[in-house]
Amino acid sequence: MSEIEYDDDHGNTEKRNHKRPRRNTVRTTGILQNNLARALTAHLDLVNLNTEPVEVRVQVLNWGNAVTQTNPVSTLLDITQFIPANTRTAFNALIPASFHYEVRLTVAENNRNVLLTTYGRTTIGGGQVVGLTVLDSQFQTVEIETCI
């Protein structure tokens, strides 16, 4: 088996001869629900307040409308890109009526100067839906194991 380089999420790397799950720190809204009788737009505002570009991954996961759901049923948005220094960018995802969804943010090197706010809108550019706003300070940090 060839050697594989691993990152311990603190900038340290080491070479190993076997695979192990890697823990990624992810910020999440938790599960939200589109309680409208029609689709809504999840609007995400992301800002990088650093003086250099930062790599981010932004996801909107569709958790369906079943009472019990194992794993998301689909991905409504999944973007990995570098956000330039001192730059705001916006993303939108269409959420089906009555469906549950989750917004996740992963930032390279756990950089805290990247902020994300999300809210539901009746349409792109339309009015905000009461109860579907999640401010940056309300996101929860979780660790999710992934295989390399």
N, CA, C and O atoms as a GROMACS GRO file, in nm:
protein
  592
    1MET      N    1   0.085  -0.118   0.000
    1MET     CA    2   0.000   0.000   0.000
    1MET      C    3   0.090   0.124   0.000
    1MET      O    4   0.188   0.129   0.074
    2SER      N    5   0.058   0.221  -0.081
    2SER     CA    6   0.139   0.342  -0.087
    2SER      C    7   0.109   0.434   0.029
    2SER      O    8   0.004   0.426   0.092
    3GLU      N    9   0.206   0.522   0.057
    3GLU     CA   10   0.186   0.618   0.166
    3GLU      C   11   0.088   0.726   0.125
    3GLU      O   12   0.087   0.769   0.009
    4ILE      N   13   0.006   0.769   0.219
    4ILE     CA   14  -0.093   0.872   0.196
    4ILE      C   15  -0.068   0.981   0.298
    4ILE      O   16  -0.044   0.953   0.416
    5GLU      N   17  -0.075   1.107   0.254
    5GLU     CA   18  -0.055   1.220   0.346
    5GLU      C   19  -0.188   1.261   0.406
    5GLU      O   20  -0.287   1.276   0.334
    6TYR      N   21  -0.190   1.279   0.538
    6TYR     CA   22  -0.311   1.318   0.610
    6TYR      C   23  -0.291   1.453   0.677
    6TYR      O   24  -0.182   1.487   0.721
    7ASP      N   25  -0.398   1.529   0.683
    7ASP     CA   26  -0.401   1.658   0.752
    7ASP      C   27  -0.484   1.640   0.878
    7ASP      O   28  -0.595   1.587   0.872
    8ASP      N   29  -0.430   1.685   0.992
    8ASP     CA   30  -0.503   1.667   1.120
    8ASP      C   31  -0.596   1.783   1.153
    8ASP      O   32  -0.638   1.796   1.268
    9ASP      N   33  -0.630   1.866   1.055
    9ASP     CA   34  -0.719   1.982   1.072
    9ASP      C   35  -0.656   2.096   1.151
    9ASP      O   36  -0.724   2.194   1.183
   10HIS      N   37  -0.528   2.084   1.184
   10HIS     CA   38  -0.456   2.192   1.253
   10HIS      C   39  -0.335   2.234   1.173
   10HIS      O   40  -0.246   2.300   1.227
   11GLY      N   41  -0.328   2.197   1.046
   11GLY     CA   42  -0.217   2.234   0.960
   11GLY      C   43  -0.100   2.138   0.965
   11GLY      O   44  -0.002   2.157   0.893
   12ASN      N   45  -0.109   2.034   1.048
   12ASN     CA   46  -0.002   1.936   1.057
   12ASN      C   47  -0.034   1.820   0.962
   12ASN      O   48  -0.148   1.775   0.952
   13THR      N   49   0.068   1.773   0.893
   13THR     CA   50   0.049   1.659   0.804
   13THR      C   51   0.144   1.547   0.843
   13THR      O   52   0.249   1.570   0.902
   14GLU      N   53   0.103   1.425   0.808
   14GLU     CA   54   0.187   1.309   0.833
   14GLU      C   55   0.156   1.207   0.725
   14GLU      O   56   0.048   1.208   0.666
   15LYS      N   57   0.253   1.116   0.700
   15LYS     CA   58   0.233   1.011   0.601
   15LYS      C   59   0.199   0.882   0.673
   15LYS      O   60   0.260   0.848   0.775
   16ARG      N   61   0.100   0.809   0.617
   16ARG     CA   62   0.057   0.682   0.676
   16ARG      C   63   0.041   0.579   0.566
   16ARG      O   64   0.024   0.613   0.448
   17ASN      N   65   0.046   0.453   0.605
   17ASN     CA   66   0.030   0.344   0.510
   17ASN      C   67  -0.112   0.288   0.511
   17ASN      O   68  -0.136   0.185   0.447
   18HIS      N   69  -0.205   0.351   0.579
   18HIS     CA   70  -0.342   0.303   0.583
   18HIS      C   71  -0.438   0.421   0.586
   18HIS      O   72  -0.400   0.534   0.619
   19LYS      N   73  -0.562   0.392   0.551
   19LYS     CA   74  -0.663   0.498   0.553
   19LYS      C   75  -0.734   0.499   0.687
   19LYS      O   76  -0.752   0.395   0.750
   20ARG      N   77  -0.776   0.616   0.729
   20ARG     CA   78  -0.859   0.631   0.848
   20ARG      C   79  -0.957   0.743   0.820
   20ARG      O   80  -0.928   0.832   0.740
   21PRO      N   81  -1.071   0.742   0.885
   21PRO     CA   82  -1.165   0.852   0.864
   21PRO      C   83  -1.104   0.984   0.908
   21PRO      O   84  -1.030   0.990   1.006
   22ARG      N   85  -1.135   1.090   0.836
   22ARG     CA   86  -1.088   1.223   0.870
   22ARG      C   87  -1.206   1.302   0.926
   22ARG      O   88  -1.317   1.295   0.872
   23ARG      N   89  -1.183   1.375   1.033
   23ARG     CA   90  -1.290   1.457   1.091
   23ARG      C   91  -1.281   1.598   1.032
   23ARG      O   92  -1.179   1.665   1.041
   24ASN      N   93  -1.391   1.640   0.973
   24ASN     CA   94  -1.399   1.775   0.919
   24ASN      C   95  -1.490   1.857   1.007
   24ASN      O   96  -1.600   1.813   1.041
   25THR      N   97  -1.446   1.977   1.044
   25THR     CA   98  -1.531   2.066   1.122
   25THR      C   99  -1.624   2.138   1.027
   25THR      O  100  -1.580   2.203   0.932
   26VAL      N  101  -1.752   2.126   1.053
   26VAL     CA  102  -1.856   2.182   0.967
   26VAL      C  103  -1.948   2.267   1.052
   26VAL      O  104  -1.980   2.231   1.166
   27ARG      N  105  -1.992   2.380   0.998
   27ARG     CA  106  -2.092   2.463   1.065
   27ARG      C  107  -2.225   2.438   0.996
   27ARG      O  108  -2.232   2.434   0.873
   28THR      N  109  -2.333   2.420   1.074
   28THR     CA  110  -2.462   2.383   1.019
   28THR      C  111  -2.576   2.462   1.082
   28THR      O  112  -2.568   2.504   1.198
   29THR      N  113  -2.680   2.482   1.005
   29THR     CA  114  -2.803   2.544   1.057
   29THR      C  115  -2.883   2.445   1.139
   29THR      O  116  -2.969   2.484   1.217
   30GLY      N  117  -2.855   2.315   1.121
   30GLY     CA  118  -2.946   2.214   1.170
   30GLY      C  119  -3.057   2.202   1.066
   30GLY      O  120  -3.049   2.261   0.958
   31ILE      N  121  -3.160   2.127   1.098
   31ILE     CA  122  -3.268   2.103   1.002
   31ILE      C  123  -3.371   2.215   1.009
   31ILE      O  124  -3.422   2.249   1.116
   32LEU      N  125  -3.401   2.272   0.892
   32LEU     CA  126  -3.505   2.374   0.877
   32LEU      C  127  -3.616   2.314   0.790
   32LEU      O  128  -3.592   2.215   0.720
   33GLN      N  129  -3.736   2.372   0.794
   33GLN     CA  130  -3.844   2.323   0.709
   33GLN      C  131  -3.909   2.435   0.632
   33GLN      O  132  -3.942   2.540   0.687
   34ASN      N  133  -3.926   2.411   0.504
   34ASN     CA  134  -4.007   2.501   0.421
   34ASN      C  135  -4.153   2.472   0.456
   34ASN      O  136  -4.209   2.373   0.411
   35ASN      N  137  -4.212   2.559   0.535
   35ASN     CA  138  -4.351   2.536   0.579
   35ASN      C  139  -4.454   2.602   0.488
   35ASN      O  140  -4.570   2.616   0.524
   36LEU      N  141  -4.411   2.643   0.370
   36LEU     CA  142  -4.502   2.702   0.272
   36LEU      C  143  -4.564   2.594   0.185
   36LEU      O  144  -4.511   2.483   0.176
   37ALA      N  145  -4.674   2.626   0.120
   37ALA     CA  146  -4.739   2.532   0.028
   37ALA      C  147  -4.677   2.538  -0.111
   37ALA      O  148  -4.729   2.478  -0.205
   38ARG      N  149  -4.566   2.609  -0.125
   38ARG     CA  150  -4.495   2.619  -0.253
   38ARG      C  151  -4.345   2.622  -0.225
   38ARG      O  152  -4.302   2.642  -0.111
   39ALA      N  153  -4.266   2.604  -0.329
   39ALA     CA  154  -4.121   2.606  -0.316
   39ALA      C  155  -4.076   2.744  -0.269
   39ALA      O  156  -4.139   2.845  -0.299
   40LEU      N  157  -3.966   2.746  -0.195
   40LEU     CA  158  -3.906   2.873  -0.156
   40LEU      C  159  -3.759   2.872  -0.193
   40LEU      O  160  -3.703   2.767  -0.225
   41THR      N  161  -3.697   2.988  -0.187
   41THR     CA  162  -3.555   3.001  -0.216
   41THR      C  163  -3.480   3.019  -0.085
   41THR      O  164  -3.510   3.109  -0.007
   42ALA      N  165  -3.382   2.933  -0.061
   42ALA     CA  166  -3.290   2.953   0.051
   42ALA      C  167  -3.180   3.044   0.000
   42ALA      O  168  -3.103   3.006  -0.088
   43HIS      N  169  -3.171   3.164   0.056
   43HIS     CA  170  -3.071   3.262   0.015
   43HIS      C  171  -2.957   3.259   0.117
   43HIS      O  172  -2.981   3.264   0.238
   44LEU      N  173  -2.834   3.250   0.069
   44LEU     CA  174  -2.716   3.244   0.155
   44LEU      C  175  -2.625   3.362   0.123
   44LEU      O  176  -2.588   3.382   0.007
   45ASP      N  177  -2.589   3.439   0.224
   45ASP     CA  178  -2.492   3.547   0.210
   45ASP      C  179  -2.365   3.507   0.281
   45ASP      O  180  -2.366   3.481   0.402
   46LEU      N  181  -2.255   3.501   0.208
   46LEU     CA  182  -2.126   3.459   0.261
   46LEU      C  183  -2.027   3.574   0.245
   46LEU      O  184  -2.021   3.636   0.139
   47VAL      N  185  -1.950   3.603   0.349
   47VAL     CA  186  -1.852   3.709   0.342
   47VAL      C  187  -1.718   3.660   0.398
   47VAL      O  188  -1.713   3.596   0.503
   48ASN      N  189  -1.611   3.691   0.326
   48ASN     CA  190  -1.475   3.662   0.371
   48ASN      C  191  -1.414   3.794   0.417
   48ASN      O  192  -1.384   3.881   0.335
   49LEU      N  193  -1.394   3.808   0.547
   49LEU     CA  194  -1.340   3.932   0.603
   49LEU      C  195  -1.188   3.927   0.620
   49LEU      O  196  -1.128   4.014   0.682
   50ASN      N  197  -1.126   3.825   0.564
   50ASN     CA  198  -0.981   3.810   0.571
   50ASN      C  199  -0.912   3.897   0.467
   50ASN      O  200  -0.976   3.950   0.376
   51THR      N  201  -0.782   3.911   0.481
   51THR     CA  202  -0.703   3.988   0.384
   51THR      C  203  -0.646   3.899   0.275
   51THR      O  204  -0.566   3.944   0.193
   52GLU      N  205  -0.688   3.774   0.272
   52GLU     CA  206  -0.647   3.681   0.167
   52GLU      C  207  -0.763   3.590   0.132
   52GLU      O  208  -0.856   3.575   0.212
   53PRO      N  209  -0.760   3.528   0.014
   53PRO     CA  210  -0.868   3.437  -0.025
   53PRO      C  211  -0.877   3.318   0.070
   53PRO      O  212  -0.777   3.276   0.129
   54VAL      N  213  -0.997   3.262   0.083
   54VAL     CA  214  -1.020   3.147   0.168
   54VAL      C  215  -1.104   3.046   0.091
   54VAL      O  216  -1.200   3.083   0.024
   55GLU      N  217  -1.067   2.917   0.100
   55GLU     CA  218  -1.145   2.813   0.036
   55GLU      C  219  -1.262   2.773   0.125
   55GLU      O  220  -1.245   2.749   0.245
   56VAL      N  221  -1.380   2.767   0.066
   56VAL     CA  222  -1.502   2.730   0.140
   56VAL      C  223  -1.579   2.625   0.062
   56VAL      O  224  -1.565   2.611  -0.059
   57ARG      N  225  -1.660   2.550   0.136
   57ARG     CA  226  -1.758   2.460   0.075
   57ARG      C  227  -1.893   2.497   0.135
   57ARG      O  228  -1.909   2.497   0.257
   58VAL      N  229  -1.988   2.527   0.049
   58VAL     CA  230  -2.124   2.563   0.091
   58VAL      C  231  -2.218   2.457   0.036
   58VAL      O  232  -2.215   2.426  -0.083
   59GLN      N  233  -2.302   2.401   0.125
   59GLN     CA  234  -2.396   2.298   0.084
   59GLN      C  235  -2.536   2.328   0.136
   59GLN      O  236  -2.553   2.381   0.245
   60VAL      N  237  -2.636   2.294   0.055
   60VAL     CA  238  -2.774   2.292   0.100
   60VAL      C  239  -2.821   2.150   0.072
   60VAL      O  240  -2.827   2.106  -0.043
   61LEU      N  241  -2.855   2.078   0.180
   61LEU     CA  242  -2.893   1.938   0.170
   61LEU      C  243  -3.045   1.924   0.185
   61LEU      O  244  -3.106   1.987   0.271
   62ASN      N  245  -3.104   1.842   0.101
   62ASN     CA  246  -3.248   1.817   0.103
   62ASN      C  247  -3.273   1.695   0.190
   62ASN      O  248  -3.234   1.583   0.155
   63TRP      N  249  -3.340   1.716   0.305
   63TRP     CA  250  -3.372   1.607   0.397
   63TRP      C  251  -3.513   1.552   0.376
   63TRP      O  252  -3.563   1.477   0.459
   64GLY      N  253  -3.577   1.589   0.265
   64GLY     CA  254  -3.705   1.531   0.227
   64GLY      C  255  -3.821   1.575   0.314
   64GLY      O  256  -3.810   1.670   0.392
   65ASN      N  257  -3.932   1.503   0.302
   65ASN     CA  258  -4.051   1.537   0.379
   65ASN      C  259  -4.105   1.418   0.459
   65ASN      O  260  -4.217   1.424   0.510
   66ALA      N  261  -4.028   1.311   0.469
   66ALA     CA  262  -4.070   1.194   0.548
   66ALA      C  263  -4.055   1.224   0.697
   66ALA      O  264  -3.978   1.313   0.735
   67VAL      N  265  -4.127   1.152   0.780
   67VAL     CA  266  -4.116   1.168   0.925
   67VAL      C  267  -3.978   1.126   0.972
   67VAL      O  268  -3.917   1.193   1.056
   68THR      N  269  -3.926   1.015   0.918
   68THR     CA  270  -3.792   0.969   0.949
   68THR      C  271  -3.715   0.959   0.819
   68THR      O  272  -3.762   0.896   0.724
   69GLN      N  273  -3.596   1.019   0.813
   69GLN     CA  274  -3.516   1.019   0.691
   69GLN      C  275  -3.371   0.988   0.728
   69GLN      O  276  -3.310   1.061   0.806
   70THR      N  277  -3.316   0.881   0.672
   70THR     CA  278  -3.175   0.848   0.691
   70THR      C  279  -3.098   0.904   0.572
   70THR      O  280  -3.120   0.865   0.458
   71ASN      N  281  -3.009   0.995   0.600
   71ASN     CA  282  -2.928   1.063   0.499
   71ASN      C  283  -3.012   1.157   0.413
   71ASN      O  284  -3.131   1.132   0.391
   72PRO      N  285  -2.951   1.264   0.364
   72PRO     CA  286  -3.024   1.355   0.275
   72PRO      C  287  -3.068   1.282   0.149
   72PRO      O  288  -3.001   1.190   0.102
   73VAL      N  289  -3.183   1.324   0.093
   73VAL     CA  290  -3.233   1.261  -0.029
   73VAL      C  291  -3.166   1.319  -0.154
   73VAL      O  292  -3.164   1.255  -0.259
   74SER      N  293  -3.113   1.440  -0.142
   74SER     CA  294  -3.042   1.501  -0.255
   74SER      C  295  -2.962   1.622  -0.204
   74SER      O  296  -2.978   1.666  -0.090
   75THR      N  297  -2.879   1.674  -0.291
   75THR     CA  298  -2.803   1.795  -0.263
   75THR      C  299  -2.858   1.905  -0.352
   75THR      O  300  -2.855   1.893  -0.475
   76LEU      N  301  -2.907   2.012  -0.291
   76LEU     CA  302  -2.966   2.122  -0.366
   76LEU      C  303  -2.862   2.224  -0.409
   76LEU      O  304  -2.882   2.299  -0.505
   77LEU      N  305  -2.749   2.228  -0.337
   77LEU     CA  306  -2.638   2.318  -0.369
   77LEU      C  307  -2.513   2.258  -0.308
   77LEU      O  308  -2.514   2.217  -0.192
   78ASP      N  309  -2.405   2.253  -0.384
   78ASP     CA  310  -2.277   2.204  -0.332
   78ASP      C  311  -2.167   2.272  -0.411
   78ASP      O  312  -2.134   2.232  -0.523
   79ILE      N  313  -2.110   2.377  -0.351
   79ILE     CA  314  -2.009   2.459  -0.419
   79ILE      C  315  -1.884   2.465  -0.333
   79ILE      O  316  -1.890   2.495  -0.214
   80THR      N  317  -1.770   2.435  -0.394
   80THR     CA  318  -1.641   2.454  -0.329
   80THR      C  319  -1.564   2.553  -0.415
   80THR      O  320  -1.544   2.531  -0.535
   81GLN      N  321  -1.519   2.662  -0.353
   81GLN     CA  322  -1.446   2.764  -0.428
   81GLN      C  323  -1.369   2.854  -0.333
   81GLN      O  324  -1.391   2.852  -0.212
   82PHE      N  325  -1.278   2.931  -0.390
   82PHE     CA  326  -1.206   3.032  -0.314
   82PHE      C  327  -1.286   3.161  -0.317
   82PHE      O  328  -1.328   3.206  -0.424
   83ILE      N  329  -1.306   3.221  -0.201
   83ILE     CA  330  -1.372   3.351  -0.190
   83ILE      C  331  -1.262   3.455  -0.173
   83ILE      O  332  -1.182   3.443  -0.080
   84PRO      N  333  -1.254   3.555  -0.261
   84PRO     CA  334  -1.149   3.656  -0.249
   84PRO      C  335  -1.156   3.733  -0.117
   84PRO      O  336  -1.259   3.733  -0.049
   85ALA      N  337  -1.046   3.796  -0.081
   85ALA     CA  338  -1.039   3.876   0.042
   85ALA      C  339  -1.144   3.986   0.042
   85ALA      O  340  -1.173   4.045  -0.062
   86ASN      N  341  -1.200   4.012   0.160
   86ASN     CA  342  -1.297   4.121   0.179
   86ASN      C  343  -1.407   4.121   0.073
   86ASN      O  344  -1.438   4.225   0.014
   87THR      N  345  -1.464   4.004   0.050
   87THR     CA  346  -1.564   3.989  -0.056
   87THR      C  347  -1.688   3.920  -0.002
   87THR      O  348  -1.680   3.825   0.076
   88ARG      N  349  -1.804   3.969  -0.046
   88ARG     CA  350  -1.933   3.906  -0.016
   88ARG      C  351  -1.982   3.839  -0.143
   88ARG      O  352  -1.970   3.894  -0.253
   89THR      N  353  -2.039   3.721  -0.127
   89THR     CA  354  -2.100   3.652  -0.240
   89THR      C  355  -2.229   3.586  -0.193
   89THR      O  356  -2.244   3.556  -0.074
   90ALA      N  357  -2.322   3.564  -0.285
   90ALA     CA  358  -2.452   3.508  -0.250
   90ALA      C  359  -2.479   3.382  -0.331
   90ALA      O  360  -2.434   3.368  -0.444
   91PHE      N  361  -2.553   3.290  -0.269
   91PHE     CA  362  -2.596   3.167  -0.334
   91PHE      C  363  -2.746   3.149  -0.308
   91PHE      O  364  -2.799   3.202  -0.210
   92ASN      N  365  -2.812   3.075  -0.396
   92ASN     CA  366  -2.954   3.046  -0.379
   92ASN      C  367  -2.979   2.899  -0.409
   92ASN      O  368  -2.915   2.841  -0.497
   93ALA      N  369  -3.072   2.839  -0.335
   93ALA     CA  370  -3.113   2.701  -0.360
   93ALA      C  371  -3.264   2.694  -0.350
   93ALA      O  372  -3.324   2.754  -0.260
   94LEU      N  373  -3.327   2.621  -0.442
   94LEU     CA  374  -3.472   2.606  -0.443
   94LEU      C  375  -3.511   2.490  -0.352
   94LEU      O  376  -3.465   2.377  -0.371
   95ILE      N  377  -3.597   2.518  -0.253
   95ILE     CA  378  -3.642   2.419  -0.156
   95ILE      C  379  -3.786   2.382  -0.187
   95ILE      O  380  -3.873   2.469  -0.187
   96PRO      N  381  -3.816   2.253  -0.214
   96PRO     CA  382  -3.954   2.213  -0.244
   96PRO      C  383  -4.048   2.239  -0.126
   96PRO      O  384  -4.004   2.244  -0.011
   97ALA      N  385  -4.175   2.255  -0.156
   97ALA     CA  386  -4.278   2.278  -0.053
   97ALA      C  387  -4.277   2.164   0.048
   97ALA      O  388  -4.269   2.047   0.012
   98SER      N  389  -4.286   2.201   0.176
   98SER     CA  390  -4.296   2.108   0.289
   98SER      C  391  -4.170   2.025   0.314
   98SER      O  392  -4.171   1.938   0.401
   99PHE      N  393  -4.062   2.050   0.242
   99PHE     CA  394  -3.941   1.972   0.260
   99PHE      C  395  -3.852   2.031   0.369
   99PHE      O  396  -3.858   2.151   0.397
  100HIS      N  397  -3.771   1.946   0.428
  100HIS     CA  398  -3.672   1.986   0.528
  100HIS      C  399  -3.538   2.006   0.457
  100HIS      O  400  -3.508   1.938   0.359
  101TYR      N  401  -3.458   2.100   0.508
  101TYR     CA  402  -3.327   2.124   0.446
  101TYR      C  403  -3.228   2.168   0.552
  101TYR      O  404  -3.265   2.206   0.663
  102GLU      N  405  -3.101   2.163   0.515
  102GLU     CA  406  -2.992   2.201   0.605
  102GLU      C  407  -2.888   2.277   0.524
  102GLU      O  408  -2.859   2.240   0.410
  103VAL      N  409  -2.833   2.383   0.582
  103VAL     CA  410  -2.724   2.459   0.519
  103VAL      C  411  -2.597   2.427   0.596
  103VAL      O  412  -2.593   2.436   0.718
  104ARG      N  413  -2.492   2.391   0.522
  104ARG     CA  414  -2.362   2.359   0.583
  104ARG      C  415  -2.252   2.447   0.524
  104ARG      O  416  -2.255   2.481   0.405
  105LEU      N  417  -2.156   2.483   0.608
  105LEU     CA  418  -2.039   2.560   0.566
  105LEU      C  419  -1.914   2.494   0.621
  105LEU      O  420  -1.902   2.471   0.741
  106THR      N  421  -1.821   2.464   0.531
  106THR     CA  422  -1.690   2.413   0.570
  106THR      C  423  -1.588   2.514   0.519
  106THR      O  424  -1.588   2.549   0.401
  107VAL      N  425  -1.501   2.561   0.607
  107VAL     CA  426  -1.400   2.661   0.571
  107VAL      C  427  -1.263   2.600   0.590
  107VAL      O  428  -1.234   2.541   0.694
  108ALA      N  429  -1.177   2.612   0.490
  108ALA     CA  430  -1.041   2.561   0.500
  108ALA      C  431  -0.972   2.622   0.621
  108ALA      O  432  -0.980   2.743   0.645
  109GLU      N  433  -0.904   2.538   0.696
  109GLU     CA  434  -0.827   2.581   0.813
  109GLU      C  435  -0.914   2.643   0.921
  109GLU      O  436  -0.865   2.722   1.002
  110ASN      N  437  -1.044   2.609   0.925
  110ASN     CA  438  -1.136   2.656   1.030
  110ASN      C  439  -1.127   2.806   1.052
  110ASN      O  440  -1.125   2.851   1.167
  111ASN      N  441  -1.121   2.883   0.946
  111ASN     CA  442  -1.104   3.027   0.957
  111ASN      C  443  -1.233   3.093   1.006
  111ASN      O  444  -1.338   3.079   0.943
  112ARG      N  445  -1.225   3.164   1.117
  112ARG     CA  446  -1.344   3.225   1.179
  112ARG      C  447  -1.383   3.359   1.118
  112ARG      O  448  -1.485   3.416   1.157
  113ASN      N  449  -1.306   3.411   1.026
  113ASN     CA  450  -1.339   3.539   0.965
  113ASN      C  451  -1.421   3.524   0.837
  113ASN      O  452  -1.427   3.615   0.755
  114VAL      N  453  -1.484   3.409   0.822
  114VAL     CA  454  -1.578   3.385   0.713
  114VAL      C  455  -1.715   3.367   0.778
  114VAL      O  456  -1.734   3.278   0.861
  115LEU      N  457  -1.809   3.451   0.739
  115LEU     CA  458  -1.941   3.452   0.802
  115LEU      C  459  -2.048   3.415   0.700
  115LEU      O  460  -2.038   3.450   0.582
  116LEU      N  461  -2.150   3.342   0.747
  116LEU     CA  462  -2.260   3.300   0.661
  116LEU      C  463  -2.392   3.328   0.731
  116LEU      O  464  -2.410   3.296   0.848
  117THR      N  465  -2.484   3.388   0.658
  117THR     CA  466  -2.622   3.410   0.704
  117THR      C  467  -2.713   3.351   0.598
  117THR      O  468  -2.686   3.362   0.479
  118THR      N  469  -2.822   3.287   0.641
  118THR     CA  470  -2.916   3.232   0.544
  118THR      C  471  -3.058   3.269   0.585
  118THR      O  472  -3.090   3.281   0.703
  119TYR      N  473  -3.142   3.288   0.485
  119TYR     CA  474  -3.284   3.312   0.512
  119TYR      C  475  -3.367   3.263   0.395
  119TYR      O  476  -3.319   3.256   0.282
  120GLY      N  477  -3.493   3.228   0.424
  120GLY     CA  478  -3.585   3.185   0.321
  120GLY      C  479  -3.649   3.304   0.254
  120GLY      O  480  -3.681   3.404   0.319
  121ARG      N  481  -3.668   3.294   0.122
  121ARG     CA  482  -3.736   3.398   0.044
  121ARG      C  483  -3.847   3.333  -0.038
  121ARG      O  484  -3.836   3.217  -0.078
  122THR      N  485  -3.951   3.409  -0.061
  122THR     CA  486  -4.061   3.358  -0.142
  122THR      C  487  -4.016   3.332  -0.286
  122THR      O  488  -4.066   3.240  -0.350
  123THR      N  489  -3.924   3.411  -0.337
  123THR     CA  490  -3.863   3.396  -0.468
  123THR      C  491  -3.726   3.461  -0.460
  123THR      O  492  -3.695   3.529  -0.363
  124ILE      N  493  -3.643   3.441  -0.562
  124ILE     CA  494  -3.515   3.513  -0.565
  124ILE      C  495  -3.547   3.662  -0.572
  124ILE      O  496  -3.614   3.706  -0.664
  125GLY      N  497  -3.498   3.738  -0.476
  125GLY     CA  498  -3.527   3.880  -0.470
  125GLY      C  499  -3.658   3.913  -0.402
  125GLY      O  500  -3.692   4.030  -0.385
  126GLY      N  501  -3.735   3.810  -0.362
  126GLY     CA  502  -3.865   3.830  -0.298
  126GLY      C  503  -3.852   3.851  -0.148
  126GLY      O  504  -3.742   3.859  -0.094
  127GLY      N  505  -3.967   3.859  -0.081
  127GLY     CA  506  -3.971   3.884   0.062
  127GLY      C  507  -3.920   3.766   0.145
  127GLY      O  508  -3.920   3.652   0.099
  128GLN      N  509  -3.876   3.797   0.267
  128GLN     CA  510  -3.825   3.694   0.357
  128GLN      C  511  -3.939   3.618   0.422
  128GLN      O  512  -4.045   3.673   0.450
  129VAL      N  513  -3.915   3.488   0.445
  129VAL     CA  514  -4.012   3.402   0.512
  129VAL      C  515  -3.981   3.403   0.661
  129VAL      O  516  -3.869   3.371   0.702
  130VAL      N  517  -4.078   3.440   0.742
  130VAL     CA  518  -4.059   3.448   0.887
  130VAL      C  519  -4.021   3.310   0.942
  130VAL      O  520  -4.082   3.209   0.906
  131GLY      N  521  -3.920   3.307   1.028
  131GLY     CA  522  -3.878   3.184   1.094
  131GLY      C  523  -3.770   3.106   1.024
  131GLY      O  524  -3.723   3.006   1.078
  132LEU      N  525  -3.727   3.148   0.905
  132LEU     CA  526  -3.625   3.074   0.832
  132LEU      C  527  -3.495   3.152   0.818
  132LEU      O  528  -3.418   3.128   0.725
  133THR      N  529  -3.470   3.244   0.910
  133THR     CA  530  -3.344   3.318   0.912
  133THR      C  531  -3.251   3.255   1.014
  133THR      O  532  -3.290   3.232   1.128
  134VAL      N  533  -3.128   3.227   0.971
  134VAL     CA  534  -3.026   3.176   1.062
  134VAL      C  535  -2.904   3.267   1.049
  134VAL      O  536  -2.841   3.272   0.944
  135LEU      N  537  -2.874   3.338   1.156
  135LEU     CA  538  -2.758   3.427   1.158
  135LEU      C  539  -2.631   3.347   1.179
  135LEU      O  540  -2.636   3.233   1.227
  136ASP      N  541  -2.517   3.404   1.144
  136ASP     CA  542  -2.389   3.334   1.159
  136ASP      C  543  -2.370   3.281   1.300
  136ASP      O  544  -2.324   3.168   1.318
  137SER      N  545  -2.404   3.360   1.400
  137SER     CA  546  -2.384   3.320   1.540
  137SER      C  547  -2.475   3.204   1.581
  137SER      O  548  -2.452   3.142   1.685
  138GLN      N  549  -2.577   3.173   1.501
  138GLN     CA  550  -2.669   3.064   1.534
  138GLN      C  551  -2.631   2.931   1.470
  138GLN      O  552  -2.690   2.828   1.502
  139PHE      N  553  -2.532   2.932   1.381
  139PHE     CA  554  -2.484   2.806   1.324
  139PHE      C  555  -2.417   2.724   1.433
  139PHE      O  556  -2.353   2.780   1.523
  140GLN      N  557  -2.431   2.592   1.427
  140GLN     CA  558  -2.369   2.501   1.522
  140GLN      C  559  -2.250   2.433   1.456
  140GLN      O  560  -2.252   2.405   1.337
  141THR      N  561  -2.146   2.407   1.534
  141THR     CA  562  -2.027   2.339   1.484
  141THR      C  563  -2.039   2.190   1.516
  141THR      O  564  -2.065   2.152   1.630
  142VAL      N  565  -2.019   2.107   1.413
  142VAL     CA  566  -2.023   1.962   1.429
  142VAL      C  567  -1.900   1.902   1.362
  142VAL      O  568  -1.837   1.966   1.279
  143GLU      N  569  -1.866   1.779   1.400
  143GLU     CA  570  -1.759   1.706   1.334
  143GLU      C  571  -1.820   1.590   1.259
  143GLU      O  572  -1.897   1.512   1.315
  144ILE      N  573  -1.786   1.579   1.132
  144ILE     CA  574  -1.840   1.475   1.048
  144ILE      C  575  -1.725   1.392   0.994
  144ILE      O  576  -1.630   1.448   0.938
  145GLU      N  577  -1.731   1.262   1.009
  145GLU     CA  578  -1.626   1.174   0.958
  145GLU      C  579  -1.648   1.151   0.810
  145GLU      O  580  -1.759   1.121   0.765
  146THR      N  581  -1.539   1.164   0.734
  146THR     CA  582  -1.541   1.134   0.591
  146THR      C  583  -1.422   1.048   0.559
  146THR      O  584  -1.321   1.054   0.630
  147CYS      N  585  -1.431   0.971   0.456
  147CYS     CA  586  -1.317   0.891   0.411
  147CYS      C  587  -1.239   0.968   0.308
  147CYS      O  588  -1.297   1.042   0.227
  148ILE      N  589  -1.110   0.952   0.309
  148ILE     CA  590  -1.023   1.019   0.211
  148ILE      C  591  -1.007   0.928   0.093
  148ILE      O  592  -0.938   0.964  -0.003
   0.00000   0.00000   0.00000
